[in-house]
Amino acid sequence: MAGYQRKTALSPREILERAEEFLPALAGLTRSKSSGHGATYTGAEGTVTLAAHRHGHYTEVVAMTDRLRTSRVDYEVQKFLNRLPYEPGDEGGPGSGEPDSTLQDEANSASPAGDIAAEAP
C-alpha cells in the first residue's frame, strides 16, 4: 500500500468533486463509497481511498492506494493531488515545463536564432 498527503486551500467538498471528475476519467475508477469527508474508488487498476479534513484555512487530503508506488493508479493519484491548489488563488496543476516567457524573450534578444541560421552553410 502507498499513501500520499497534500495540503490545499479547497474545501473537502471541492476536493471530492474534483476527484469525481478526475479519477474515473484518468484512472478508470468508479466511486464505491462516499461520505462528507472521503470517498473510495475501485477499478481494475486498484483501490484508492481519499480522506479530506479541514484544519483552519487549509484542508489536508490523504490518499491511500492498495498498489505499489509504481502502479498506474498511484501515478494518477499523485497527478490528482498535484492539481489541487495550495494557496487561495492558485490554479494548481503541473507547470507548463516552459521557462518564464519574459526570461525566454530576454534570452532570444541576446542571441537571436535567426543570426545563427544565417551564418550556417
N, C-alpha and C positions, 0 to 999 in steps of 0.2 A: 504494500500500500504506500501511496505517496500523499503528502499533504502540502498545501500551499496557502499562503496568507497574504492579504492585501488590505491596506487602509485606504478608504475613499471618502469623498465628500457626499456621495449619493446616499439616499435613504435605503433601508433594507428592501422596501417595495420596489424602488427603481432598479436595484441590483437584480432582483428576481425577475422583473420584467425584461431586462436586458438578457439575462440567462435564458429566458424562454425564447427569445429571438435567436440568440447565438448558438446555443448548444445543439438544438435539433438540426439546424441548418448545416453547421460545420462538422459536428462530431457524430451525427446520425443517432442522437439520443432522444428518448421521449421521457417526459416527466412521469414518474411513477408515484411520487408522494410530494406533498407540499404543506407548508404552514405559513404563518405570517413572517417567520424569520428563517425559513430554509426550504430546500427542495432537494429531491433525489431524482436523478436522471439515469436511465438504464438503456442499454443497447448492445449490439454485437461487439462494440469496442470496449465495453466495460460499464462500470457504475461510477457516478460522480455524486457526492453529497455536498451541497452548499449550505453554509450557515452564515447569516448576516446579523450582526448585533450592533446597535448604535451605542457609541460611547462619546458623549459630548457632541462636538461638531463633526465627528467622523464615524464611519461605520467600519467595523472590522469584518472582513469576509474571509472565511476559512473554507477551502475546497479540499475534499478528500477523495481519492480515487482508489480503486481496487487493483490497479495495474502498476507496473514499474514506471519509473520516471521517463523511460524511453518510449513509452507507448504513444499511439496517436491521440488517445483521449487525454493523456497528460499534456501533450503539446497543445491541444485545443484549449484546455483549461488554463494553461499559462497565458495563451493569447487572449482569452476572455478577461482574465484578471488584469492583464496589461492595458486593456482598453478602458478600464474604469478610471475616471479622473481622480487624481489625488487631492487637489485643492479645488474649492469653488471657482468656477470659471474656466478650469482646464477642460480641454476637449478629450483628453485621454487618448489612448491608442498608440500604435507604434509611430516612431518618427518616419519621415519620408526617406531617410537614408541619404538625403542630399544636404550639402552644406548650406548654411545661411546664404540666401541669394545676394545680399549686399557684399558678403565676403567673396562670393564667386564672381560678381561683377567687377570688384576691385582686382582680382587675380587676372581676369580676362583683359582688363585695360592695361595691366602691367606688361603682359606678353601676349598679344593677340595671336590667335591660331592662324589667322589669315597671312601674317608675315612669314610664319614658319612654312606654310604650304607654298608660298611664292618662291622661297629660296630652294625648295627641293627640286631635283632634276626631273 
